[in-house]
Amino acid sequence: MEISDNIAVLHDGRLEQVGGPRDLYEHPRTPFVMGFLGPVTQLGDSLVRPHDIRISLHDEDDSVQAQVVRVVHLGFEVRVELTLGDGEELTVQTTRGEAEELELSEGDIVQVRCIGPRTPVTA
């Protein structure tokens, strides 16, 4: 990703997508390409990157309710594991500062929404 101008992503001998590293990462055409280039989590019928999901304590446009299952502090980064109302599990990556501001604890009810690119699960 750091030294290439263009990348071709193959899956089972089939060409999935060709493009520059940033274009592939920000605009994956298929779920395979999205997952191949980094961690993903499912939110509704879309795959999203864990750092492209925002947690809020207040209801916002397009947000869904979730319950905090686990908060894992990893230095600067904090991984928050959530369960949505339908039982679906979701992982969110946030900064230590954002997590401290939210004062997240196991059992808290929060709102989550996607703020970045989405790829349909069945693309």
Phi and psi restraints in degrees (value plus and minus 20) as a CYANA .aco file:
   2 GLU   PHI    -105.2   -65.2
   2 GLU   PSI     -45.0    -5.0
   3 ILE   PHI    -133.0   -93.0
   3 ILE   PSI     -21.1    18.9
   4 SER   PHI    -121.4   -81.4
   4 SER   PSI     123.0   163.0
   5 ASP   PHI    -106.2   -66.2
   5 ASP   PSI     -56.1   -16.1
   6 ASN   PHI    -156.8  -116.8
   6 ASN   PSI     126.3   166.3
   7 ILE   PHI    -150.5  -110.5
   7 ILE   PSI     119.1   159.1
   8 ALA   PHI    -130.8   -90.8
   8 ALA   PSI     104.1   144.1
   9 VAL   PHI    -123.5   -83.5
   9 VAL   PSI     100.0   140.0
  10 LEU   PHI    -128.7   -88.7
  10 LEU   PSI     125.0   165.0
  11 HIS   PHI    -159.6  -119.6
  11 HIS   PSI      98.0   138.0
  12 ASP   PHI      32.4    72.4
  12 ASP   PSI      21.7    61.7
  13 GLY   PHI      57.8    97.8
  13 GLY   PSI     -16.8    23.2
  14 ARG   PHI    -129.5   -89.5
  14 ARG   PSI     116.1   156.1
  15 LEU   PHI     -93.2   -53.2
  15 LEU   PSI      99.3   139.3
  16 GLU   PHI    -109.9   -69.9
  16 GLU   PSI     -65.5   -25.5
  17 GLN   PHI    -187.0  -147.0
  17 GLN   PSI     127.1   167.1
  18 VAL   PHI    -146.9  -106.9
  18 VAL   PSI     117.9   157.9
  19 GLY   PHI     151.8   191.8
  19 GLY   PSI    -198.6  -158.6
  20 GLY   PHI     -91.9   -51.9
  20 GLY   PSI     136.9   176.9
  21 PRO   PHI     -74.6   -34.6
  21 PRO   PSI     -66.1   -26.1
  22 ARG   PHI     -86.4   -46.4
  22 ARG   PSI     -61.9   -21.9
  23 ASP   PHI     -82.1   -42.1
  23 ASP   PSI     -64.1   -24.1
  24 LEU   PHI     -82.9   -42.9
  24 LEU   PSI     -62.1   -22.1
  25 TYR   PHI     -88.4   -48.4
  25 TYR   PSI     -63.2   -23.2
  26 GLU   PHI    -106.5   -66.5
  26 GLU   PSI     -41.1    -1.1
  27 HIS   PHI    -155.5  -115.5
  27 HIS   PSI      37.7    77.7
  28 PRO   PHI     -86.1   -46.1
  28 PRO   PSI     119.6   159.6
  29 ARG   PHI    -108.3   -68.3
  29 ARG   PSI     -40.1    -0.1
  30 THR   PHI    -156.0  -116.0
  30 THR   PSI     138.7   178.7
  31 PRO   PHI     -78.5   -38.5
  31 PRO   PSI     -55.9   -15.9
  32 PHE   PHI     -81.4   -41.4
  32 PHE   PSI     -67.9   -27.9
  33 VAL   PHI     -81.0   -41.0
  33 VAL   PSI     -63.0   -23.0
  34 MET   PHI     -80.7   -40.7
  34 MET   PSI     -67.6   -27.6
  35 GLY   PHI     -90.0   -50.0
  35 GLY   PSI     -51.5   -11.5
  36 PHE   PHI     -85.8   -45.8
  36 PHE   PSI     -52.9   -12.9
  37 LEU   PHI    -116.0   -76.0
  37 LEU   PSI     -12.5    27.5
  38 GLY   PHI     136.5   176.5
  38 GLY   PSI     153.0   193.0
  39 PRO   PHI     -84.6   -44.6
  39 PRO   PSI     124.4   164.4
  40 VAL   PHI    -155.3  -115.3
  40 VAL   PSI     139.2   179.2
  41 THR   PHI    -159.7  -119.7
  41 THR   PSI     135.0   175.0
  42 GLN   PHI    -118.0   -78.0
  42 GLN   PSI     111.0   151.0
  43 LEU   PHI    -148.2  -108.2
  43 LEU   PSI      87.0   127.0
  44 GLY   PHI      47.0    87.0
  44 GLY   PSI    -148.8  -108.8
  45 ASP   PHI    -119.7   -79.7
  45 ASP   PSI       0.5    40.5
  46 SER   PHI    -148.8  -108.8
  46 SER   PSI     131.8   171.8
  47 LEU   PHI    -114.3   -74.3
  47 LEU   PSI     116.7   156.7
  48 VAL   PHI    -157.4  -117.4
  48 VAL   PSI     139.3   179.3
  49 ARG   PHI    -101.6   -61.6
  49 ARG   PSI     119.6   159.6
  50 PRO   PHI     -76.3   -36.3
  50 PRO   PSI     -49.1    -9.1
  51 HIS   PHI    -103.1   -63.1
  51 HIS   PSI     -24.5    15.5
  52 ASP   PHI    -119.5   -79.5
  52 ASP   PSI      -2.5    37.5
  53 ILE   PHI    -138.0   -98.0
  53 ILE   PSI     113.7   153.7
  54 ARG   PHI    -128.8   -88.8
  54 ARG   PSI     120.2   160.2
  55 ILE   PHI    -124.1   -84.1
  55 ILE   PSI     116.9   156.9
  56 SER   PHI    -157.3  -117.3
  56 SER   PSI     135.3   175.3
  57 LEU   PHI    -109.7   -69.7
  57 LEU   PSI     -26.9    13.1
  58 HIS   PHI    -141.8  -101.8
  58 HIS   PSI     127.5   167.5
  59 ASP   PHI     -82.9   -42.9
  59 ASP   PSI     111.6   151.6
  60 GLU   PHI    -150.1  -110.1
  60 GLU   PSI     147.3   187.3
  61 ASP   PHI     -74.8   -34.8
  61 ASP   PSI     114.4   154.4
  62 ASP   PHI      43.7    83.7
  62 ASP   PSI      -4.0    36.0
  63 SER   PHI    -110.0   -70.0
  63 SER   PSI     136.0   176.0
  64 VAL   PHI    -146.5  -106.5
  64 VAL   PSI     133.0   173.0
  65 GLN   PHI    -102.8   -62.8
  65 GLN   PSI     123.1   163.1
  66 ALA   PHI    -166.8  -126.8
  66 ALA   PSI     140.1   180.1
  67 GLN   PHI    -133.7   -93.7
  67 GLN   PSI     115.6   155.6
  68 VAL   PHI     -93.2   -53.2
  68 VAL   PSI     104.9   144.9
  69 VAL   PHI    -119.1   -79.1
  69 VAL   PSI     -58.9   -18.9
  70 ARG   PHI    -178.0  -138.0
  70 ARG   PSI     122.5   162.5
  71 VAL   PHI    -141.8  -101.8
  71 VAL   PSI      99.5   139.5
  72 VAL   PHI    -135.6   -95.6
  72 VAL   PSI      95.9   135.9
  73 HIS   PHI    -107.6   -67.6
  73 HIS   PSI     101.7   141.7
  74 LEU   PHI    -144.3  -104.3
  74 LEU   PSI      38.3    78.3
  75 GLY   PHI      55.4    95.4
  75 GLY   PSI    -143.1  -103.1
  76 PHE   PHI     -88.2   -48.2
  76 PHE   PSI     -49.1    -9.1
  77 GLU   PHI    -118.1   -78.1
  77 GLU   PSI     126.9   166.9
  78 VAL   PHI    -146.8  -106.8
  78 VAL   PSI     109.1   149.1
  79 ARG   PHI    -121.9   -81.9
  79 ARG   PSI     105.9   145.9
  80 VAL   PHI    -133.6   -93.6
  80 VAL   PSI     100.2   140.2
  81 GLU   PHI    -117.8   -77.8
  81 GLU   PSI     109.3   149.3
  82 LEU   PHI    -147.8  -107.8
  82 LEU   PSI     140.6   180.6
  83 THR   PHI    -144.5  -104.5
  83 THR   PSI     108.7   148.7
  84 LEU   PHI    -100.9   -60.9
  84 LEU   PSI     149.7   189.7
  85 GLY   PHI     -77.4   -37.4
  85 GLY   PSI     -50.8   -10.8
  86 ASP   PHI    -107.6   -67.6
  86 ASP   PSI     -12.9    27.1
  87 GLY   PHI      71.6   111.6
  87 GLY   PSI     -27.7    12.3
  88 GLU   PHI     -85.4   -45.4
  88 GLU   PSI     117.9   157.9
  89 GLU   PHI    -114.3   -74.3
  89 GLU   PSI     126.0   166.0
  90 LEU   PHI    -162.0  -122.0
  90 LEU   PSI     119.2   159.2
  91 THR   PHI    -135.9   -95.9
  91 THR   PSI     112.8   152.8
  92 VAL   PHI    -142.1  -102.1
  92 VAL   PSI     117.8   157.8
  93 GLN   PHI    -129.4   -89.4
  93 GLN   PSI     106.2   146.2
  94 THR   PHI    -156.9  -116.9
  94 THR   PSI     155.2   195.2
  95 THR   PHI    -106.7   -66.7
  95 THR   PSI     140.1   180.1
  96 ARG   PHI     -78.5   -38.5
  96 ARG   PSI     -62.2   -22.2
  97 GLY   PHI     -81.7   -41.7
  97 GLY   PSI     -63.9   -23.9
  98 GLU   PHI     -84.7   -44.7
  98 GLU   PSI     -61.5   -21.5
  99 ALA   PHI     -85.3   -45.3
  99 ALA   PSI     -60.2   -20.2
 100 GLU   PHI     -85.7   -45.7
 100 GLU   PSI     -59.1   -19.1
 101 GLU   PHI     -83.2   -43.2
 101 GLU   PSI     -58.4   -18.4
 102 LEU   PHI     -98.4   -58.4
 102 LEU   PSI     -39.0     1.0
 103 GLU   PHI      32.3    72.3
 103 GLU   PSI      31.6    71.6
 104 LEU   PHI     -91.3   -51.3
 104 LEU   PSI     118.2   158.2
 105 SER   PHI    -160.5  -120.5
 105 SER   PSI     135.6   175.6
 106 GLU   PHI     -75.0   -35.0
 106 GLU   PSI     112.4   152.4
 107 GLY   PHI      76.2   116.2
 107 GLY   PSI     -35.6     4.4
 108 ASP   PHI     -81.4   -41.4
 108 ASP   PSI     125.6   165.6
 109 ILE   PHI    -120.6   -80.6
 109 ILE   PSI     106.3   146.3
 110 VAL   PHI    -151.8  -111.8
 110 VAL   PSI     154.1   194.1
 111 GLN   PHI    -133.8   -93.8
 111 GLN   PSI     119.3   159.3
 112 VAL   PHI    -148.1  -108.1
 112 VAL   PSI     127.2   167.2
 113 ARG   PHI    -171.2  -131.2
 113 ARG   PSI     130.8   170.8
 114 CYS   PHI    -103.1   -63.1
 114 CYS   PSI     113.5   153.5
 115 ILE   PHI    -137.9   -97.9
 115 ILE   PSI     -12.5    27.5
 116 GLY   PHI    -151.7  -111.7
 116 GLY   PSI    -186.7  -146.7
 117 PRO   PHI     -82.6   -42.6
 117 PRO   PSI     129.1   169.1
 118 ARG   PHI    -146.0  -106.0
 118 ARG   PSI     127.0   167.0
 119 THR   PHI    -145.4  -105.4
 119 THR   PSI     103.8   143.8
 120 PRO   PHI     -77.0   -37.0
 120 PRO   PSI     119.3   159.3
 121 VAL   PHI     -79.8   -39.8
 121 VAL   PSI     -53.3   -13.3
 122 THR   PHI    -123.8   -83.8
 122 THR   PSI       7.4    47.4
